[in-house]
Amino acid sequence: MGSQLAKKYEIQKDPISFGGIGQPWRIHRAKTKDRSKSEVSVFMFDKKALSQNREKQAIVNTLKAEATNLAKLRHPNILQVVEPLLEDNKTLAFATEPLQHCLGDLLRNPRLLSEVLCDTEVRLGLLDLIQALSFLHSEARIVHFSLCPENVYITTTGKWKISGLMFAQNLNQDSKAYLGELDIVLAAKSLRYQASLGTQAPLLHFSAPEVVGSNAGDCSSDIFSLGCTIYTIYKALSGQPGELLNIEEYSKQGHRNACMALKHAPSLAVSCLPPQLSELVLRMTDFESSQRASLHELSVCKAFQTPYVKAIYYLEHLNEKQESQRLAFFKGLSTIIEKFDRIIMLKRLLPAIVQNMKDLSLTPHILPTLFTVIKQCELKQDQFQELVWPSISKLTLAKEIPAQSFYLVLSEIDLLMQYCEEEKSKKYLMPMVFRGYECGVAQIEEVLMKKTPEMLSKIQDKTYLKTQVLPRFLQGIIKTKSSSVREQGLKSLGAVHTSFDRSTMIDTILPCLDKLKKLDMTGPMLMPLLDVYEGVSRSLGYKVTATNIIPALSPLLVNGEMTKDEFSRLCECLESMFAMVRNYRSQELPTQNEAPEKFEFEESNQEPELKDIFGEIPKPEIADIFGELADQPEVKLPPPKKHPVNQVYLQPDPFTALEKPSTLNPFDQPEFQVDYCFKGVQSKPQSQDLLSDFASDPFAGL
């Protein structure tokens, strides 16, 4: 982007905000190019904006002084410089901690303002400014001189930071500081009437009367500026932006008159402020510097003593407290956590809570609050991974973890898996789950059994579920000593068994059910067991139901310890299974035996014509068979005797009569008087009599 910082940082092209008096700084998001990918904000000033300005070098020197003075100071509420100022022919640039907004830029955007700032966050931000000014006055011995919204920045964690130290001056022995030869009024006119960046000086509407009048001041001058800033913030939040000082004429006298006017209509002037702040802001902006309120008075104001403000402020300074105080604080915080605004939870509470997760002894008291914040804020996955996951992953890998923390993590295991990629869940969360199944603590086992269905639904790897999760889950149900855990485990098994394939249900789940059936035969245990059997029966079909499930359940009819209602439930279950088997089996089998096929013969008085069975055989072949009989003349055989057949016997095997055709004489054609079925006919033994009329040789009489 034309800056030397671009060699070290990946800088976004579009700025996220503009800062400084006259908005000279463009603020860009950036990340380091190394592996850490640390986030920063890059302040950039394009010198082209001063191409037509006569005071180009003076303005550049003023902007350079801001970055230089910032780099000399270290305080949690002073903007921290990460990369010192770099200058080339085109730009000035330096890097700071990651920022979200410049307060002055934010106040000019009403729509965004309502989304970013709430009343509690404003009060917390004002406390940050009080802390920063207290540091400058008491320790650094510096007067800021140009405190205003344009020189206040909001970090990505919601902290308010003071910048704009280009006019800061050290206090002398008389506790006075001098600005030098700066014309604040002229700079105000330039900023008001010129579109381009003009003379740099503190803003007229936020400067104390002694600073405008004599270019000198003390610590109370910054308190005046802070009072004007407080008013401007609340005025913008009310939907009517404006400044406290109503300056009609841009001159020293006009500024003086505006400051004096505050005494004549004080209630009207500060009507937009909270009641506890109204009187105090008027005292902060008193014309006489000696009569102004102190920073201490402001810090103990009732406006900053609300439970929410005190809780967050205490939390952010928790490392200064004793362990007993920290434990007591987190116990109390869990009772009011749900009442916090979502913005405050996300920006101020969450980072501070996660910071204290490093102390494992505090985790049993921190985790309930942490999970509440995650749910209330409806975190996005990238927010969770950035803010919460590092502390949770370290907790899961700890060699020793408090039992209460172990319980709390498992009780929200489905919530954590919702924000994690599957591989991370397998690596960090599932080992805790497996330990929970085997821990032997009824409370932990029961809550884990309840969470199992939702947990399994978030794992897409079916092989992992089948080989790693299901065996441990089933072993947890079998080995637990608590009947309530076993009952809950069966209920969860009934909800998840459909996630597994047919072979797994047959080879793994059904054998487990058989073992459970032997462990406990009472009604409270048998009913959820029965529900699982029913679900498996529907999944596997009638064959497995008939061969595995019904035989497994039938002994319970006489052996199970249950009430009448539970017994009726068991009977209904078995009846439904039998009905399913009957319905499916009935569709496969014929509905009845096939009816015999009937042949009807017409009655006739004519004798059936008998054909010579050898009529078609050539004589030479007959000679070969019968020798001399082939040359004998044909002899007509007498007609066969008629033998009535009164009955026809049907054999069970339709092919019985066809297997022994030799029992009938081929010349015997009995006269049938009844219907005949060709599949199962066998004449009565009288057929032996028919053959007795012939010699053993049918041609003996020839």
Residue, then its C-alpha position, 0 to 999 in steps of 0.5 A: m500500500g505504499s508503506q514500508l509496513a506492507k513488507k511486514y504486514e498484510i494490510q487491508k485496502d479499505p480503512i475501517s475508520f478515520g481518526g485524529i483531529g480533522q481525521p488525518w489518519r486512515i485506520h486499516r486492519a492488518k495481520t503479521k505475515d509470520r505464522s502467528k498472524s497477529e492482528v494489528s491496526v495500521f495508522m496511515f497518513d497520505k502526504k498528498a493531502l497536504s500538496q496545496n497546504r503552506e503548513k505542510q511540514a508543520i502538520v507532518n511534524t505534529l502527526k509524527a509527534e503523536a506516534t512518537n509520544l504514544a510509543k513512550l507510554r505504557h498503560p492499559n488505557i493508553l493506545q499501545v504502539v506495536e510498530p513505531l512510526l515509519e516515514d517515506n516520501k508518500t506516507l506516515a504509518f505506524a501500527t497499534e493494537p487492533l482497533q474497531h472504531c474511532l469514537g469521534d467517527l462512530l458518533r457521526n454514524p447514528r445507525l452504527l452507534s446504536e449497534v456498537l454502544c450501549d449505556t453500560e459500555v459507555r460507562l465502562g468506557l468513561l471509567d477507562l478514560i478516567q484511568a488513563l487521565s489519572f495515569l497521565h496526571s499522577e504518574a507521567r505528569i502530563v497534561h493531554f490538552s486535546l482530549c476529545p472523541e476524535n482522540v479516543y479509540i475503541t479496541t476489538t475487546g471494547k476497551w477505550k484508549i486515549s491517543g492524540l498526544m501530539f499537544a501533550q505537555n509536561l507539568n512544571q514545578d507549579s503544576k502548570a503546562y504550556l502549549g506554546e504558540l498555538d492559535i486554537v481559534l484560528a485552527a477551529k476556523s480553518l477546520r470549520y470552513q476548509a475541506s482540507l486538513g488545516t492548522q493542527a490545534p486542540l478542538l475549540h469546543f473541548s478546550a478549557p477557557e484558560v487554555v483558549g485564553s492563555n495557551a496554558g493549563d493544568c490537570s483540571s483542563d483535561i477534566f473540562s475536556l472530559g466533561c465536554t466529551i461525556y456530554t457529546i457522547y450522550k447527546a449522540l446516543s439520544g439521537q441529537p448530536g451536538e457539543l456542550l459549548n454553544i459557541e456563536e462566534y469563533s473567538k476567545q470571547g465567544h468561547r468565554n461566553a459559551c463557557m459562562a452560559l452553562k451556569h445560567a441554564p444548567s438543567l437544560a444544558v445537560s438534560c441528555l445525561p443520566p441523572q447521576l452524571s448531570e450535576l457532576v458534568l456541570r462541575m467538571t466544566d465549571f469556568e473556574s478551574s479550582q472549582r472543577a470536580s476531581l477524577h476521584e469524585l468522578s470515579v466514585c460517582k453513582a453512575f459508575q456503581t451499577p452492578y453491571v459496571k462494577a462486575i465488569y470492572y472488578l473482573e478486568h482487575l481480578n488478577e489483583k485480588q486474592e483467590s478467595q475474592r475471585l471465587a466469591f466474585f464468580k459465584g456472584l457473577s453467575t447470578i446476574i450474567e443473563k442480565f448483561d447486554r449482548i454487546i457487553m457480554l461479547k466485548r468486555l465479559l467474554p475476553a475477561i472470563v477467558q483470561n481467567m481460565k488459565d487458573l484451573s482452580l477457578t474453572p468450576h466457577i467460571l464455566p457456568t458463566l462462560f457457557t451462558v455468555i456463549k449461548q446469550c451472544e449466539l457466537k459465530q464459529d470464527q468468534f468461538q474459535e478465536l475467543v473461547w476455543p484456546s482456553i477450552s482445548k487447553l482444559t481438555l488436554a490438562k493432566e488433572i482437571p477438577a471433577q466439577s469442571f469435568y462435569l460442566v464440560l460434558s454437560e455442554i459437550d453438544l454445544l462445544m461440538q457445534y462450534c468445532e470441526e469434526e477433527k478437533s472434536k475427535k482430538y480434544l472432546m471425544p477423549m473426555v467423553f470416553r473417560g466420562y463413560e468409564c468414570g464410575v461417577a453417576q452424575i457424570e455418567e447420567v448427564l453424558m448419557k443424556k447428551t449422547p444422541e445430540m453428540l452423535s448427530k454431530i459426527q459424520d464419520k460412521t466408521y468412527l461411531k461404529t468402532q470407537v463411540l458405540p462400544r464405549f457407550l454400550q460398555g458404559i451402560i452395562k458397567t454402570k452401577s446406577s440404575s438411573v444411568r442405565e435407564q437413561g442410557l437405554k433411552s439414548l440407545g433407542a434414539v441413536h440405534t438407527s444411526f448404525d447399519r444392520s450388521t452393527m445392530i445384529d452383532t453389537i447392539l442385540p448382544c448388549l441388550d441380552k446382557l442388560k436383560k440379565l442384569d436387571m429384570t425390574g419394570p423401570m429397566l425393562m420398559p426402556l429396554l423394550d423400547v429399544y427392542e421394538g425400534v431394532s425390530r422395526s429396523l431389522g425386519y420380521k426374520v430377525t424379530a422371529t429368530n432373535i427378538i421374540p425369543a429374547l423377550s418371551p422369557l420376560l413374560v414369566n421372569g420379569e418383575m413388573t406391574k400389571d401395566e408394564f406386563s400389558r405393555l410387554c404383551e402388546c409389544l410381543e403381539s405387535m411383533f407376532a403380527m408383523v411376522r404373520n403379515y410378512r410371512s403370509q405374503e410369502l406363502p400360498t394362501q391355500n393348497e392348489a385345487p386338483e385339476k378335473f377331467e370329464f369323460e363323456e359316457s359312450n357305449q362304444e368300445p374303445e378301439l384298440k390298436d396293435i402296439f406293434g402295428e407300426i413296427p416293420k416286420p423285419e424288426i418284429a422278426d428280430i424280436f419274436g423270431e418265428l412268430a413274425d410269420q404267423p397270421e395276425v390274431k384278434l384278441p377277445p375284447p377285454k372284460k369290463h370291470p367297474v371302478n368305484q373309487v379313485y385313490l389320491q396319493p400325497d405325492p402327485f408323482t407316486a402313480l407315475e413312478k411304477p407304470s408297470t403295475l397296469n396292463p397296457f391293454d387294460q382300459p378300465e371304465f371310469q365312473v368318477d372324475y379322474c385326476f391324472k396326478g394321483v391315480q392308482s387303481k384298486p388291487q383288482s388290477q391283479d385279477l385282470l392279469s390273471d386272465f392272461a398267461s404269463d406270456p400274452f401270446a401263449g394262445l396264438 
